[in-house]
Amino acid sequence: MNRRSFLKAGSASMAAAPFLNLAQAIVNTPTTNNDDYKALVCVFLYGGMDNHDTVIPYDQASYTQWSNIRNTLLSQYTNKRSQANLLPIDTPARFGSRQFALPPELSGIAQLYQQGKVSLVGNVGPLLEPTTAASIRSETAKLPSRLFSHNDQQSTWMSGQTEGAQFGWAGMLNDALIEQGQQSPSTFSAITTSSAELLITGSNTTPYHVHDGQAATIDVLDMFDESNALQKHFSALGHQTNNFVEQDMSTQINQAYSANDQFNAALSEVSVALPTFPTTSVAKQLETVSKTIAIRDQLQEKRQVFVVAMGGFDTHSGQAQSLPKLQSALDGALVAFDSAMQSLGLSDKVTLFTASDFGRTLAINGDGTDHGWGSHHFVMGGAVQGGTIFGDIPEAKLNHSLDAGNGRLIPTLSVDQYAASFGQWLGIDQNTLENIFPNLLKFGAPPALFK
């Protein structure tokens, strides 16, 4: 590893380095023009969210077909997936007689959808070219590497490459904003509350970590009783040695602590009154994001990208017990976040979207489902064309033209298109988007998610 790579890795692991003195910025710089503020918030669902139990067929013929395939699994649910228990949503006319519903645990999201605040993006996933079951059978299809592998598909969703990728597409979008003069290099433009740092890492964009509503600490130092003395020791190393590694370590530690002090100082400058969030992990992460957005002026940020993470979606077994709880937690978190953005007057400035490793099989394995491919996702915010479905929701049956086996949906909308639509909203030009997403031209235009 060369010295530049070491510095990059060090800043990512130790909360990042500041590019401005926040205390001076608060005093000397006019407040940010809120009209120009925009933020993207990704909720990454680790494990592979079951798309077939997220968007459920509701018209009688489609529901019967779906429930017959999943009958053994559905019988194990406490909160039954009967038609009477489902939450029907407005379905675009292009689906003809087909209708869709959400499960009862997503009641808040269903209401936001009906209010025009949330939309669905159907059957999105990694693609290198338009693909069908026939092209896979004939072995003429060019497929993404290591399909159905958790680590690799998480990385592919975030970066377009399998595990080991260096930069994520949201980080590269932020890099592009810097290059286009719409954003200044900043410590606080890319923020994670748990993991998924790859998504928001770019060549000029380094993830900054926040946790439980404040700057994340350097855990390895805080484990010691005399952590302050240890901090001073490492901080002084750079002045006591000619060793470049020790100097760089000292610089990173000093910058990380400085950034944390600056972030927490900004929080103390602003009284943030938000609606009550649930106590689930994903909700508390989104509460932290909300607090961070509330201090955007103190941080002097015009564009920000956030990522929060939620695990547990690898439902090979016990799906009837675990998935409803996960759906309920996601629902409560998104509803609270919508309320928070409304209270801040920023609903149309902040767009939240979900992502996941992959969908799951329509076929069941007894009491669960296996790794899929295409999946359905939510996009939420005042700027979104809400109350509709973008992309496709293939029929809930086996052995059709978009079935890669056992009801694994072959995506009809690429991650490139999905991500590029967010880049367009942030104000990135088409040529730059094509550089970031080199396969974009192989597909149709990005979905018109925004008003």
RAHURA-V113799 format. One record per backbone hydrogen bond with DSSP energy under -1.0 kcal/mol. CO is the residue of the C=O (numbers start at 1). NH is the residue of the N-H. Records with the same first field share a line. If there is no record, write none. Layout:
CO: NH, NH
//
This chain:
2: 6
3: 7
4: 8
5: 9
6: 10
7: 11
8: 12
9: 13
10: 14
11: 16
21: 25
22: 26
23: 27
24: 28
25: 29
33: 36
34: 37
38: 304
39: 351
40: 306
41: 353
42: 308
43: 355
44: 310
45: 48
46: 313
49: 51
50: 53
51: 54, 55
56: 101
59: 63
60: 64
61: 65
62: 66
63: 67
64: 68
65: 69
66: 70
70: 74
71: 75
73: 76
74: 77
78: 80
82: 85
83: 86
87: 102
92: 95
93: 96
95: 98
99: 58
100: 89
101: 56
102: 87
103: 106
106: 110
107: 111
108: 112
109: 113
110: 114
111: 115
112: 117
113: 116
117: 381
118: 387
119: 379
120: 390
121: 377
123: 412, 413
124: 375
125: 415
132: 136
133: 137
134: 138
135: 140, 141
136: 139
146: 149
149: 153
150: 154
151: 155
152: 156
153: 157
154: 158
155: 159
156: 160
158: 169
168: 172
169: 173
170: 174
171: 175
172: 176
173: 177
174: 178
175: 179
176: 180
177: 182, 183
178: 181
189: 305
190: 208
191: 307
192: 210
196: 199
198: 201
199: 170, 171
201: 168
205: 202
208: 192
209: 216
211: 214
214: 211
217: 219
218: 221, 222
219: 223
221: 224
226: 230
227: 231
228: 232
229: 233
230: 234
231: 235
232: 236
236: 239
237: 240
243: 247
244: 248
245: 249
246: 250
247: 251
248: 252
249: 253
250: 254
251: 255
252: 256
253: 257
254: 258
255: 259
256: 260
257: 261
258: 262
259: 263
260: 264
261: 265
262: 266
263: 267
264: 268
265: 269
280: 284
281: 285
282: 286
283: 287
284: 288
285: 289
286: 290
287: 291
288: 292
289: 293
290: 294
293: 296
295: 299
296: 301
302: 38
304: 40
305: 191
306: 42
307: 193
308: 44
310: 46
313: 315
314: 316
315: 369
318: 322
319: 323
322: 326
323: 327
324: 328
325: 329
326: 330
327: 331
328: 332
329: 333
330: 334
331: 335
332: 336
333: 337
334: 338
335: 339
336: 340
337: 341
338: 342
339: 343
340: 344
341: 346
346: 349
347: 382
349: 39
351: 41
352: 380
353: 43
355: 45
359: 372
367: 319
368: 365
370: 361
373: 359
375: 124
377: 121
378: 354
379: 119
380: 352
381: 384
383: 451
384: 386
388: 120
390: 122
395: 397
400: 403
401: 133
402: 410
405: 408
406: 363
408: 404
409: 374
413: 125
414: 418
415: 419
416: 420
417: 421
419: 423
420: 424
421: 425
422: 426
423: 428
429: 433
430: 434
431: 435
432: 436
433: 437
437: 440
439: 442
440: 443
447: 449
449: 385
//
